Amino acid sequence: MAKAKATPRRPKKARPFDPARRRYCSFCKEKVDDVDYKDVTTLRRYVSERGKIKSRRNSGACRRHQRQIAEAVKRAREMALLPYVTVITGGDDRGRRRRRRD
């Protein structure tokens, strides 16, 4: 009984999100000890369009710096450097369920 020849596998194409790719904290790369709440341009990278603080998974920050980012964003909001929420244009009942009254 003859064995079939094994064909070499084609290399996988690069996907937009590669789970094996390691993300590094930008603060650790730049050797920043403390995140400054007055640096609004940097903090805006870690806040979503709606004003929510991005999670560690999305931001790519390490545990230590993610805590500092959250603290800095909260302080910047308190000092009115960052908004708590942003105004969403559109319908008044966007995203809400309507209940009919009979």
C-alpha positions in Angstrom: 0.0 0.0 0.0 1.5 3.3 -1.2 1.4 6.3 1.1 0.2 9.6 -0.4 2.7 12.4 -0.5 2.0 15.2 1.9 1.6 18.5 0.2 3.3 21.5 1.9 0.8 23.8 3.6 0.4 27.3 2.3 1.3 30.1 4.8 -1.7 31.7 6.3 -2.6 35.2 5.2 -2.2 37.9 7.7 -5.5 38.7 9.4 -6.4 42.2 10.6 -6.5 41.0 14.2 -3.8 38.5 15.1 -4.4 37.1 18.6 -0.8 35.9 18.8 0.5 39.4 18.3 1.6 40.9 21.6 0.4 44.4 22.4 2.7 46.6 24.5 1.7 49.4 26.8 2.6 52.7 25.2 3.4 54.2 28.6 5.8 51.3 29.4 7.5 51.8 26.0 8.0 55.5 26.8 9.0 54.7 30.4 6.3 57.0 31.9 5.9 56.5 35.7 2.7 58.4 36.2 -0.1 59.3 33.8 -0.8 63.1 34.0 -4.5 64.2 34.1 -3.5 67.5 32.4 -2.3 65.7 29.2 -5.7 65.7 27.6 -4.5 64.8 24.1 -3.0 61.5 25.4 -6.1 60.8 27.5 -8.4 61.2 24.6 -6.9 58.1 23.0 -8.2 56.1 26.0 -11.8 57.5 25.9 -14.4 56.3 23.4 -16.5 58.7 21.2 -19.3 58.5 23.8 -16.9 59.5 26.6 -16.5 56.0 28.2 -13.0 54.9 29.4 -11.8 52.1 27.1 -11.0 48.7 28.6 -7.5 47.3 29.0 -8.2 44.9 26.2 -9.0 47.8 23.8 -6.5 50.3 25.0 -3.5 48.0 25.1 -2.4 49.4 28.4 -0.9 47.3 31.2 -2.7 46.8 34.4 -0.8 49.5 36.3 -1.1 52.2 33.7 -4.8 51.3 33.0 -5.6 52.1 36.6 -3.7 55.4 36.3 -5.5 56.2 33.0 -8.9 55.7 34.7 -7.9 57.9 37.6 -6.5 60.6 35.3 -9.6 60.6 33.1 -11.8 60.9 36.2 -9.7 63.8 37.5 -9.7 65.5 34.1 -13.5 65.2 33.9 -13.8 66.8 37.4 -11.5 69.7 36.3 -13.6 70.1 33.1 -10.7 69.2 30.8 -12.6 66.2 29.4 -16.4 65.8 29.0 -18.3 63.2 31.0 -20.5 62.4 28.0 -20.7 63.7 24.4 -23.9 64.9 22.7 -25.2 62.2 20.4 -27.1 63.7 17.4 -30.1 61.8 16.1 -33.5 60.8 17.2 -34.7 61.3 20.7 -35.6 57.7 21.3 -32.6 56.2 19.6 -31.7 52.8 21.1 -34.8 52.8 23.4 -37.7 50.4 23.1 -41.1 51.8 22.7 -44.0 50.3 24.5 -47.5 50.8 23.0 -50.2 51.9 25.3 -53.6 50.5 24.4 
